[in-house]
Amino acid sequence: MDSAFFSDAIIGMLNAEGVEFSISVPFERFTELKGMIERRKRWHRLGDRCDFSSTAET
């Protein structure tokens, strides 16, 4: 999903339904999100050009 669809309501619905998703957003509009990403200590490799981290609690 991109920033046009980014909202707390949509994120909450996706989480409630157990949907796995990724979001691309401009950090200047979501400074709290940028800080959360910068604080992530655990990242996983996904192919040659992509890494990811999860906010899901396991």
mmCIF file of the N, C-alpha and C atoms, coordinates in Angstrom:
data_MODEL
# 
_entry.id   MODEL 
# 
loop_
_atom_site.group_PDB 
_atom_site.id 
_atom_site.type_symbol 
_atom_site.label_atom_id 
_atom_site.label_alt_id 
_atom_site.label_comp_id 
_atom_site.label_asym_id 
_atom_site.label_entity_id 
_atom_site.label_seq_id 
_atom_site.pdbx_PDB_ins_code 
_atom_site.Cartn_x 
_atom_site.Cartn_y 
_atom_site.Cartn_z 
_atom_site.occupancy 
_atom_site.B_iso_or_equiv 
_atom_site.pdbx_formal_charge 
_atom_site.auth_seq_id 
_atom_site.auth_comp_id 
_atom_site.auth_asym_id 
_atom_site.auth_atom_id 
_atom_site.pdbx_PDB_model_num 
ATOM 1   N N  . MET A 1 1  ? 0.855  -1.164  0.000  1.00 0.00 ? 1  MET A N  1 
ATOM 2   C CA . MET A 1 1  ? 0.000  0.000   0.000  1.00 0.00 ? 1  MET A CA 1 
ATOM 3   C C  . MET A 1 1  ? 0.895  1.218   0.000  1.00 0.00 ? 1  MET A C  1 
ATOM 4   N N  . ASP A 1 2  ? 0.423  2.307   -0.574 1.00 0.00 ? 2  ASP A N  1 
ATOM 5   C CA . ASP A 1 2  ? 1.202  3.530   -0.535 1.00 0.00 ? 2  ASP A CA 1 
ATOM 6   C C  . ASP A 1 2  ? 0.524  4.538   0.386  1.00 0.00 ? 2  ASP A C  1 
ATOM 7   N N  . SER A 1 3  ? 1.107  5.712   0.499  1.00 0.00 ? 3  SER A N  1 
ATOM 8   C CA . SER A 1 3  ? 0.642  6.687   1.487  1.00 0.00 ? 3  SER A CA 1 
ATOM 9   C C  . SER A 1 3  ? -0.780 7.188   1.238  1.00 0.00 ? 3  SER A C  1 
ATOM 10  N N  . ALA A 1 4  ? -1.283 7.058   0.025  1.00 0.00 ? 4  ALA A N  1 
ATOM 11  C CA . ALA A 1 4  ? -2.653 7.501   -0.252 1.00 0.00 ? 4  ALA A CA 1 
ATOM 12  C C  . ALA A 1 4  ? -3.673 6.699   0.547  1.00 0.00 ? 4  ALA A C  1 
ATOM 13  N N  . PHE A 1 5  ? -3.334 5.459   0.908  1.00 0.00 ? 5  PHE A N  1 
ATOM 14  C CA . PHE A 1 5  ? -4.255 4.601   1.645  1.00 0.00 ? 5  PHE A CA 1 
ATOM 15  C C  . PHE A 1 5  ? -3.857 4.440   3.108  1.00 0.00 ? 5  PHE A C  1 
ATOM 16  N N  . PHE A 1 6  ? -2.825 5.142   3.552  1.00 0.00 ? 6  PHE A N  1 
ATOM 17  C CA . PHE A 1 6  ? -2.322 4.977   4.901  1.00 0.00 ? 6  PHE A CA 1 
ATOM 18  C C  . PHE A 1 6  ? -3.212 5.698   5.905  1.00 0.00 ? 6  PHE A C  1 
ATOM 19  N N  . SER A 1 7  ? -3.814 4.949   6.831  1.00 0.00 ? 7  SER A N  1 
ATOM 20  C CA . SER A 1 7  ? -4.604 5.535   7.911  1.00 0.00 ? 7  SER A CA 1 
ATOM 21  C C  . SER A 1 7  ? -4.640 4.550   9.068  1.00 0.00 ? 7  SER A C  1 
ATOM 22  N N  . ASP A 1 8  ? -4.850 5.064   10.266 1.00 0.00 ? 8  ASP A N  1 
ATOM 23  C CA . ASP A 1 8  ? -4.949 4.192   11.436 1.00 0.00 ? 8  ASP A CA 1 
ATOM 24  C C  . ASP A 1 8  ? -6.094 3.195   11.296 1.00 0.00 ? 8  ASP A C  1 
ATOM 25  N N  . ALA A 1 9  ? -7.204 3.633   10.711 1.00 0.00 ? 9  ALA A N  1 
ATOM 26  C CA . ALA A 1 9  ? -8.355 2.746   10.548 1.00 0.00 ? 9  ALA A CA 1 
ATOM 27  C C  . ALA A 1 9  ? -8.023 1.569   9.640  1.00 0.00 ? 9  ALA A C  1 
ATOM 28  N N  . ILE A 1 10 ? -7.366 1.832   8.528  1.00 0.00 ? 10 ILE A N  1 
ATOM 29  C CA . ILE A 1 10 ? -7.028 0.753   7.592  1.00 0.00 ? 10 ILE A CA 1 
ATOM 30  C C  . ILE A 1 10 ? -5.999 -0.186  8.221  1.00 0.00 ? 10 ILE A C  1 
ATOM 31  N N  . ILE A 1 11 ? -4.990 0.364   8.884  1.00 0.00 ? 11 ILE A N  1 
ATOM 32  C CA . ILE A 1 11 ? -3.978 -0.464  9.542  1.00 0.00 ? 11 ILE A CA 1 
ATOM 33  C C  . ILE A 1 11 ? -4.629 -1.337  10.613 1.00 0.00 ? 11 ILE A C  1 
ATOM 34  N N  . GLY A 1 12 ? -5.509 -0.758  11.399 1.00 0.00 ? 12 GLY A N  1 
ATOM 35  C CA . GLY A 1 12 ? -6.211 -1.522  12.425 1.00 0.00 ? 12 GLY A CA 1 
ATOM 36  C C  . GLY A 1 12 ? -7.041 -2.653  11.845 1.00 0.00 ? 12 GLY A C  1 
ATOM 37  N N  . MET A 1 13 ? -7.735 -2.393  10.748 1.00 0.00 ? 13 MET A N  1 
ATOM 38  C CA . MET A 1 13 ? -8.553 -3.416  10.093 1.00 0.00 ? 13 MET A CA 1 
ATOM 39  C C  . MET A 1 13 ? -7.683 -4.544  9.548  1.00 0.00 ? 13 MET A C  1 
ATOM 40  N N  . LEU A 1 14 ? -6.568 -4.196  8.896  1.00 0.00 ? 14 LEU A N  1 
ATOM 41  C CA . LEU A 1 14 ? -5.680 -5.220  8.362  1.00 0.00 ? 14 LEU A CA 1 
ATOM 42  C C  . LEU A 1 14 ? -5.103 -6.082  9.486  1.00 0.00 ? 14 LEU A C  1 
ATOM 43  N N  . ASN A 1 15 ? -4.688 -5.450  10.562 1.00 0.00 ? 15 ASN A N  1 
ATOM 44  C CA . ASN A 1 15 ? -4.175 -6.202  11.708 1.00 0.00 ? 15 ASN A CA 1 
ATOM 45  C C  . ASN A 1 15 ? -5.239 -7.119  12.300 1.00 0.00 ? 15 ASN A C  1 
ATOM 46  N N  . ALA A 1 16 ? -6.450 -6.604  12.452 1.00 0.00 ? 16 ALA A N  1 
ATOM 47  C CA . ALA A 1 16 ? -7.539 -7.397  13.026 1.00 0.00 ? 16 ALA A CA 1 
ATOM 48  C C  . ALA A 1 16 ? -7.865 -8.615  12.172 1.00 0.00 ? 16 ALA A C  1 
ATOM 49  N N  . GLU A 1 17 ? -7.710 -8.479  10.860 1.00 0.00 ? 17 GLU A N  1 
ATOM 50  C CA . GLU A 1 17 ? -7.998 -9.577  9.937  1.00 0.00 ? 17 GLU A CA 1 
ATOM 51  C C  . GLU A 1 17 ? -6.807 -10.504 9.732  1.00 0.00 ? 17 GLU A C  1 
ATOM 52  N N  . GLY A 1 18 ? -5.670 -10.161 10.333 1.00 0.00 ? 18 GLY A N  1 
ATOM 53  C CA . GLY A 1 18 ? -4.482 -11.001 10.195 1.00 0.00 ? 18 GLY A CA 1 
ATOM 54  C C  . GLY A 1 18 ? -3.801 -10.882 8.842  1.00 0.00 ? 18 GLY A C  1 
ATOM 55  N N  . VAL A 1 19 ? -4.020 -9.777  8.161  1.00 0.00 ? 19 VAL A N  1 
ATOM 56  C CA . VAL A 1 19 ? -3.439 -9.561  6.835  1.00 0.00 ? 19 VAL A CA 1 
ATOM 57  C C  . VAL A 1 19 ? -1.998 -9.075  6.974  1.00 0.00 ? 19 VAL A C  1 
ATOM 58  N N  . GLU A 1 20 ? -1.082 -9.697  6.239  1.00 0.00 ? 20 GLU A N  1 
ATOM 59  C CA . GLU A 1 20 ? 0.291  -9.212  6.187  1.00 0.00 ? 20 GLU A CA 1 
ATOM 60  C C  . GLU A 1 20 ? 0.373  -8.154  5.094  1.00 0.00 ? 20 GLU A C  1 
ATOM 61  N N  . PHE A 1 21 ? 1.077  -7.053  5.377  1.00 0.00 ? 21 PHE A N  1 
ATOM 62  C CA . PHE A 1 21 ? 1.124  -5.959  4.427  1.00 0.00 ? 21 PHE A CA 1 
ATOM 63  C C  . PHE A 1 21 ? 2.411  -5.171  4.587  1.00 0.00 ? 21 PHE A C  1 
ATOM 64  N N  . SER A 1 22 ? 2.698  -4.379  3.594  1.00 0.00 ? 22 SER A N  1 
ATOM 65  C CA . SER A 1 22 ? 3.807  -3.420  3.680  1.00 0.00 ? 22 SER A CA 1 
ATOM 66  C C  . SER A 1 22 ? 3.276  -2.063  3.243  1.00 0.00 ? 22 SER A C  1 
ATOM 67  N N  . ILE A 1 23 ? 3.942  -1.025  3.698  1.00 0.00 ? 23 ILE A N  1 
ATOM 68  C CA . ILE A 1 23 ? 3.486  0.332   3.424  1.00 0.00 ? 23 ILE A CA 1 
ATOM 69  C C  . ILE A 1 23 ? 4.676  1.184   2.988  1.00 0.00 ? 23 ILE A C  1 
ATOM 70  N N  . SER A 1 24 ? 4.484  1.964   1.967  1.00 0.00 ? 24 SER A N  1 
ATOM 71  C CA . SER A 1 24 ? 5.481  2.939   1.534  1.00 0.00 ? 24 SER A CA 1 
ATOM 72  C C  . SER A 1 24 ? 4.896  4.318   1.780  1.00 0.00 ? 24 SER A C  1 
ATOM 73  N N  . VAL A 1 25 ? 5.525  5.081   2.671  1.00 0.00 ? 25 VAL A N  1 
ATOM 74  C CA . VAL A 1 25 ? 5.006  6.405   3.019  1.00 0.00 ? 25 VAL A CA 1 
ATOM 75  C C  . VAL A 1 25 ? 6.130  7.438   3.004  1.00 0.00 ? 25 VAL A C  1 
ATOM 76  N N  . PRO A 1 26 ? 5.794  8.694   2.723  1.00 0.00 ? 26 PRO A N  1 
ATOM 77  C CA . PRO A 1 26 ? 6.795  9.754   2.809  1.00 0.00 ? 26 PRO A CA 1 
ATOM 78  C C  . PRO A 1 26 ? 7.042  10.111  4.278  1.00 0.00 ? 26 PRO A C  1 
ATOM 79  N N  . PHE A 1 27 ? 8.278  9.993   4.712  1.00 0.00 ? 27 PHE A N  1 
ATOM 80  C CA . PHE A 1 27 ? 8.576  10.189  6.130  1.00 0.00 ? 27 PHE A CA 1 
ATOM 81  C C  . PHE A 1 27 ? 8.314  11.612  6.618  1.00 0.00 ? 27 PHE A C  1 
ATOM 82  N N  . GLU A 1 28 ? 8.359  12.592  5.744  1.00 0.00 ? 28 GLU A N  1 
ATOM 83  C CA . GLU A 1 28 ? 8.111  13.963  6.210  1.00 0.00 ? 28 GLU A CA 1 
ATOM 84  C C  . GLU A 1 28 ? 6.674  14.129  6.723  1.00 0.00 ? 28 GLU A C  1 
ATOM 85  N N  . ARG A 1 29 ? 5.768  13.280  6.276  1.00 0.00 ? 29 ARG A N  1 
ATOM 86  C CA . ARG A 1 29 ? 4.378  13.334  6.764  1.00 0.00 ? 29 ARG A CA 1 
ATOM 87  C C  . ARG A 1 29 ? 4.155  12.459  7.986  1.00 0.00 ? 29 ARG A C  1 
ATOM 88  N N  . PHE A 1 30 ? 5.044  11.503  8.232  1.00 0.00 ? 30 PHE A N  1 
ATOM 89  C CA . PHE A 1 30 ? 4.848  10.536  9.314  1.00 0.00 ? 30 PHE A CA 1 
ATOM 90  C C  . PHE A 1 30 ? 6.128  10.410  10.140 1.00 0.00 ? 30 PHE A C  1 
ATOM 91  N N  . THR A 1 31 ? 6.482  11.481  10.826 1.00 0.00 ? 31 THR A N  1 
ATOM 92  C CA . THR A 1 31 ? 7.753  11.496  11.564 1.00 0.00 ? 31 THR A CA 1 
ATOM 93  C C  . THR A 1 31 ? 7.787  10.462  12.688 1.00 0.00 ? 31 THR A C  1 
ATOM 94  N N  . GLU A 1 32 ? 6.654  10.177  13.316 1.00 0.00 ? 32 GLU A N  1 
ATOM 95  C CA . GLU A 1 32 ? 6.619  9.154   14.363 1.00 0.00 ? 32 GLU A CA 1 
ATOM 96  C C  . GLU A 1 32 ? 6.947  7.776   13.782 1.00 0.00 ? 32 GLU A C  1 
ATOM 97  N N  . LEU A 1 33 ? 6.425  7.484   12.609 1.00 0.00 ? 33 LEU A N  1 
ATOM 98  C CA . LEU A 1 33 ? 6.713  6.220   11.941 1.00 0.00 ? 33 LEU A CA 1 
ATOM 99  C C  . LEU A 1 33 ? 8.191  6.116   11.595 1.00 0.00 ? 33 LEU A C  1 
ATOM 100 N N  . LYS A 1 34 ? 8.772  7.208   11.122 1.00 0.00 ? 34 LYS A N  1 
ATOM 101 C CA . LYS A 1 34 ? 10.201 7.211   10.792 1.00 0.00 ? 34 LYS A CA 1 
ATOM 102 C C  . LYS A 1 34 ? 11.028 6.851   12.024 1.00 0.00 ? 34 LYS A C  1 
ATOM 103 N N  . GLY A 1 35 ? 10.708 7.452   13.160 1.00 0.00 ? 35 GLY A N  1 
ATOM 104 C CA . GLY A 1 35 ? 11.425 7.143   14.395 1.00 0.00 ? 35 GLY A CA 1 
ATOM 105 C C  . GLY A 1 35 ? 11.277 5.686   14.793 1.00 0.00 ? 35 GLY A C  1 
ATOM 106 N N  . MET A 1 36 ? 10.080 5.138   14.647 1.00 0.00 ? 36 MET A N  1 
ATOM 107 C CA . MET A 1 36 ? 9.841  3.740   14.982 1.00 0.00 ? 36 MET A CA 1 
ATOM 108 C C  . MET A 1 36 ? 10.706 2.822   14.113 1.00 0.00 ? 36 MET A C  1 
ATOM 109 N N  . ILE A 1 37 ? 10.794 3.129   12.833 1.00 0.00 ? 37 ILE A N  1 
ATOM 110 C CA . ILE A 1 37 ? 11.598 2.321   11.919 1.00 0.00 ? 37 ILE A CA 1 
ATOM 111 C C  . ILE A 1 37 ? 13.079 2.441   12.253 1.00 0.00 ? 37 ILE A C  1 
ATOM 112 N N  . GLU A 1 38 ? 13.517 3.644   12.548 1.00 0.00 ? 38 GLU A N  1 
ATOM 113 C CA . GLU A 1 38 ? 14.930 3.845   12.878 1.00 0.00 ? 38 GLU A CA 1 
ATOM 114 C C  . GLU A 1 38 ? 15.339 3.109   14.156 1.00 0.00 ? 38 GLU A C  1 
ATOM 115 N N  . ARG A 1 39 ? 14.403 2.913   15.067 1.00 0.00 ? 39 ARG A N  1 
ATOM 116 C CA . ARG A 1 39 ? 14.709 2.215   16.323 1.00 0.00 ? 39 ARG A CA 1 
ATOM 117 C C  . ARG A 1 39 ? 14.694 0.695   16.195 1.00 0.00 ? 39 ARG A C  1 
ATOM 118 N N  . ARG A 1 40 ? 14.223 0.168   15.069 1.00 0.00 ? 40 ARG A N  1 
ATOM 119 C CA . ARG A 1 40 ? 14.166 -1.289  14.891 1.00 0.00 ? 40 ARG A CA 1 
ATOM 120 C C  . ARG A 1 40 ? 15.566 -1.869  14.935 1.00 0.00 ? 40 ARG A C  1 
ATOM 121 N N  . LYS A 1 41 ? 15.767 -2.885  15.722 1.00 0.00 ? 41 LYS A N  1 
ATOM 122 C CA . LYS A 1 41 ? 17.064 -3.540  15.839 1.00 0.00 ? 41 LYS A CA 1 
ATOM 123 C C  . LYS A 1 41 ? 17.125 -4.849  15.047 1.00 0.00 ? 41 LYS A C  1 
ATOM 124 N N  . ARG A 1 42 ? 15.988 -5.417  14.727 1.00 0.00 ? 42 ARG A N  1 
ATOM 125 C CA . ARG A 1 42 ? 15.941 -6.713  14.052 1.00 0.00 ? 42 ARG A CA 1 
ATOM 126 C C  . ARG A 1 42 ? 15.345 -6.562  12.658 1.00 0.00 ? 42 ARG A C  1 
ATOM 127 N N  . TRP A 1 43 ? 16.153 -6.857  11.641 1.00 0.00 ? 43 TRP A N  1 
ATOM 128 C CA . TRP A 1 43 ? 15.729 -6.798  10.260 1.00 0.00 ? 43 TRP A CA 1 
ATOM 129 C C  . TRP A 1 43 ? 15.979 -8.152  9.612  1.00 0.00 ? 43 TRP A C  1 
ATOM 130 N N  . HIS A 1 44 ? 15.168 -8.482  8.626  1.00 0.00 ? 44 HIS A N  1 
ATOM 131 C CA . HIS A 1 44 ? 15.264 -9.758  7.913  1.00 0.00 ? 44 HIS A CA 1 
ATOM 132 C C  . HIS A 1 44 ? 15.504 -9.487  6.433  1.00 0.00 ? 44 HIS A C  1 
ATOM 133 N N  . ARG A 1 45 ? 16.307 -10.316 5.822  1.00 0.00 ? 45 ARG A N  1 
ATOM 134 C CA . ARG A 1 45 ? 16.624 -10.191 4.401  1.00 0.00 ? 45 ARG A CA 1 
ATOM 135 C C  . ARG A 1 45 ? 15.501 -10.797 3.568  1.00 0.00 ? 45 ARG A C  1 
ATOM 136 N N  . LEU A 1 46 ? 15.112 -10.107 2.507  1.00 0.00 ? 46 LEU A N  1 
ATOM 137 C CA . LEU A 1 46 ? 14.096 -10.592 1.584  1.00 0.00 ? 46 LEU A CA 1 
ATOM 138 C C  . LEU A 1 46 ? 14.623 -10.359 0.176  1.00 0.00 ? 46 LEU A C  1 
ATOM 139 N N  . GLY A 1 47 ? 15.380 -11.308 -0.320 1.00 0.00 ? 47 GLY A N  1 
ATOM 140 C CA . GLY A 1 47 ? 15.983 -11.158 -1.638 1.00 0.00 ? 47 GLY A CA 1 
ATOM 141 C C  . GLY A 1 47 ? 17.238 -10.301 -1.586 1.00 0.00 ? 47 GLY A C  1 
ATOM 142 N N  . ASP A 1 48 ? 17.690 -9.901  -2.767 1.00 0.00 ? 48 ASP A N  1 
ATOM 143 C CA . ASP A 1 48 ? 18.930 -9.148  -2.881 1.00 0.00 ? 48 ASP A CA 1 
ATOM 144 C C  . ASP A 1 48 ? 18.791 -7.666  -2.557 1.00 0.00 ? 48 ASP A C  1 
ATOM 145 N N  . ARG A 1 49 ? 17.591 -7.126  -2.702 1.00 0.00 ? 49 ARG A N  1 
ATOM 146 C CA . ARG A 1 49 ? 17.440 -5.669  -2.602 1.00 0.00 ? 49 ARG A CA 1 
ATOM 147 C C  . ARG A 1 49 ? 16.436 -5.224  -1.558 1.00 0.00 ? 49 ARG A C  1 
ATOM 148 N N  . CYS A 1 50 ? 15.988 -6.110  -0.718 1.00 0.00 ? 50 CYS A N  1 
ATOM 149 C CA . CYS A 1 50 ? 14.916 -5.735  0.199  1.00 0.00 ? 50 CYS A CA 1 
ATOM 150 C C  . CYS A 1 50 ? 15.123 -6.353  1.576  1.00 0.00 ? 50 CYS A C  1 
ATOM 151 N N  . ASP A 1 51 ? 14.906 -5.563  2.606  1.00 0.00 ? 51 ASP A N  1 
ATOM 152 C CA . ASP A 1 51 ? 14.906 -6.026  3.990  1.00 0.00 ? 51 ASP A CA 1 
ATOM 153 C C  . ASP A 1 51 ? 13.565 -5.646  4.604  1.00 0.00 ? 51 ASP A C  1 
ATOM 154 N N  . PHE A 1 52 ? 13.208 -6.333  5.672  1.00 0.00 ? 52 PHE A N  1 
ATOM 155 C CA . PHE A 1 52 ? 11.963 -5.971  6.340  1.00 0.00 ? 52 PHE A CA 1 
ATOM 156 C C  . PHE A 1 52 ? 12.083 -6.205  7.829  1.00 0.00 ? 52 PHE A C  1 
ATOM 157 N N  . SER A 1 53 ? 11.196 -5.565  8.546  1.00 0.00 ? 53 SER A N  1 
ATOM 158 C CA . SER A 1 53 ? 11.083 -5.739  9.981  1.00 0.00 ? 53 SER A CA 1 
ATOM 159 C C  . SER A 1 53 ? 9.592  -5.791  10.279 1.00 0.00 ? 53 SER A C  1 
ATOM 160 N N  . SER A 1 54 ? 9.249  -6.370  11.394 1.00 0.00 ? 54 SER A N  1 
ATOM 161 C CA . SER A 1 54 ? 7.835  -6.541  11.725 1.00 0.00 ? 54 SER A CA 1 
ATOM 162 C C  . SER A 1 54 ? 7.499  -5.829  13.030 1.00 0.00 ? 54 SER A C  1 
ATOM 163 N N  . THR A 1 55 ? 6.311  -5.291  13.092 1.00 0.00 ? 55 THR A N  1 
ATOM 164 C CA . THR A 1 55 ? 5.817  -4.737  14.339 1.00 0.00 ? 55 THR A CA 1 
ATOM 165 C C  . THR A 1 55 ? 4.900  -5.711  15.049 1.00 0.00 ? 55 THR A C  1 
ATOM 166 N N  . ALA A 1 56 ? 4.658  -6.854  14.428 1.00 0.00 ? 56 ALA A N  1 
ATOM 167 C CA . ALA A 1 56 ? 3.761  -7.864  15.004 1.00 0.00 ? 56 ALA A CA 1 
ATOM 168 C C  . ALA A 1 56 ? 4.406  -8.475  16.237 1.00 0.00 ? 56 ALA A C  1 
ATOM 169 N N  . GLU A 1 57 ? 3.600  -8.666  17.266 1.00 0.00 ? 57 GLU A N  1 
ATOM 170 C CA . GLU A 1 57 ? 4.093  -9.313  18.465 1.00 0.00 ? 57 GLU A CA 1 
ATOM 171 C C  . GLU A 1 57 ? 3.886  -10.811 18.324 1.00 0.00 ? 57 GLU A C  1 
ATOM 172 N N  . THR A 1 58 ? 4.940  -11.563 18.620 1.00 0.00 ? 58 THR A N  1 
ATOM 173 C CA . THR A 1 58 ? 4.826  -13.022 18.510 1.00 0.00 ? 58 THR A CA 1 
ATOM 174 C C  . THR A 1 58 ? 4.960  -13.666 19.854 1.00 0.00 ? 58 THR A C  1 
# 
